[in-house]
Amino acid sequence: MNLVYLDYAATTPVAAEVAQVMAQHLTLEGNFANPASRSHRFGWQAEEAVENARIQVAKLIGASNREIVWTSGATESNNLAIKGVLEGFESGHVITSSIEHKAILDTCAYVQASSSKHDGFDVTYLEPDEEGLITAQQVQQALRADTRLVSLMLVNNEIGNVTDIKAISKVLAGHDALLHCDAAQGTGKLAIDVVDMGVDLMSICAHKMYGPKGIGALYVRKAPEVRVHQQIHGGGHERGMRSGTLATHQIVGFAKAAELVMANIDGEIEHNRQLRDRLWQGLEALGGVQRNSHVTQCSPNHLNVSFSGVDGEILLASLAQLAISSGSACNSASVAPSYVLKALGLADEMAHAGIRFSVGRYTTEADIDFALAEITRVLAALR
Ligand SMILES: *Cc1c(COP(=O)(O)O)cnc(C)c1O
């Protein structure tokens, strides 16, 4: 049975070159040692691999190597950014949006409640405008004297819409609030430069860009005002911000993935865009389909649509040969309509019928044409 993977926003396969490098950092013959072992050459070699990787991953986002803190993924990076910054305060205000990933929303809900550490923070959840975008103007209006942190995503995982982070950083110029950006969906899809964007903190991970799952990083701008308190204690690794033995194989895999992305970012963007547009043109021709993703301010590999006149769940179940998702994978355990599509103003029925297609490096024109043929066939049967 032909199966086509169109769910690159959920995760990507690991590039063969990445898997190869990882395999060289596991066994006795390989570079397997603990990078924190200071008393022998094995340890020094592992440390060197980790530090070279740090330089590579830093380059991917225009950072310096000393600004990269390894984590287990973007979920942990988001937790570290929000809890780690707010731990420096007893109270205050946070700005985020209602269309963030659950790793942000659940962490914000956690800091809203008072705890032994603080009184609970006020959180403003910005709603996307009619185009599905969060704007600098909205941030400006929500900003308070006691705003400690603004946390907004670069690319939305469900619809792919891109937030103008640079414009938001300009609004924050001269204000003490720090700017955090969840860019887990952005790396490998867009060119990213933390300095140009003006962010203080950025979450990224490897598994959305052809690297392994379970490894990510938090960019922490090196400046006295950017203070992040550790959330995982034990040994003081990563400049005291995140303890734990570094996973050399994961880290070198992340770096190799970053190297591959950087070597051909324009080509990757063009490849994704062409296939995504081919898919959209085919779907549009079928009629009765609404594009939920923004037409221009959107990641090149994302396409979120709603089909009218069919039940979303049934449609998805009928398209068994296509790996696609309703809403995001992280929420696929729940059958509630997508909170992102609802925030965009879609009625329950259309929010329920939302389907996310996401293409990637290994997607071919034949995959798209197969998907279109399948959708045509299934819609004809269901409508
Ligand atoms: C995938 C994703 C995450 C979670 O990243 P993990 O590395 O899987 O923990 C966070 N935010 C966004 C926007 C994502 O797409």
Ligand as a Chemical Component Dictionary entry (heavy atoms), coordinates in Angstrom:
data_LIG
# 
_chem_comp.id                   LIG 
_chem_comp.type                 NON-POLYMER 
_chem_comp.pdbx_formal_charge   0 
_chem_comp.three_letter_code    LIG 
# 
loop_
_chem_comp_atom.comp_id 
_chem_comp_atom.atom_id 
_chem_comp_atom.alt_atom_id 
_chem_comp_atom.type_symbol 
_chem_comp_atom.charge 
_chem_comp_atom.model_Cartn_x 
_chem_comp_atom.model_Cartn_y 
_chem_comp_atom.model_Cartn_z 
_chem_comp_atom.pdbx_ordinal 
LIG C1 C1 C 0 7.245  20.614 18.144 1  
LIG C2 C2 C 0 7.037  21.911 18.829 2  
LIG C3 C3 C 0 7.370  22.077 20.174 3  
LIG C4 C4 C 0 7.839  20.938 21.035 4  
LIG O1 O1 O 0 9.119  20.543 20.693 5  
LIG P1 P1 P 0 9.726  19.185 21.257 6  
LIG O2 O2 O 0 11.159 19.233 20.841 7  
LIG O3 O3 O 0 8.949  18.096 20.576 8  
LIG O4 O4 O 0 9.553  19.179 22.721 9  
LIG C5 C5 C 0 7.211  23.323 20.730 10 
LIG N1 N1 N 0 6.743  24.352 20.022 11 
LIG C6 C6 C 0 6.399  24.242 18.734 12 
LIG C7 C7 C 0 5.901  25.422 17.984 13 
LIG C8 C8 C 0 6.536  23.010 18.095 14 
LIG O5 O5 O 0 6.173  22.891 16.820 15 
# 
loop_
_chem_comp_bond.comp_id 
_chem_comp_bond.atom_id_1 
_chem_comp_bond.atom_id_2 
_chem_comp_bond.value_order 
_chem_comp_bond.pdbx_ordinal 
LIG C1 C2 SING 1  
LIG C2 C3 SING 2  
LIG C2 C8 DOUB 3  
LIG C3 C4 SING 4  
LIG C3 C5 DOUB 5  
LIG C4 O1 SING 6  
LIG O1 P1 SING 7  
LIG P1 O2 DOUB 8  
LIG P1 O3 SING 9  
LIG P1 O4 SING 10 
LIG C5 N1 SING 11 
LIG N1 C6 DOUB 12 
LIG C6 C7 SING 13 
LIG C6 C8 SING 14 
LIG C8 O5 SING 15 
# 
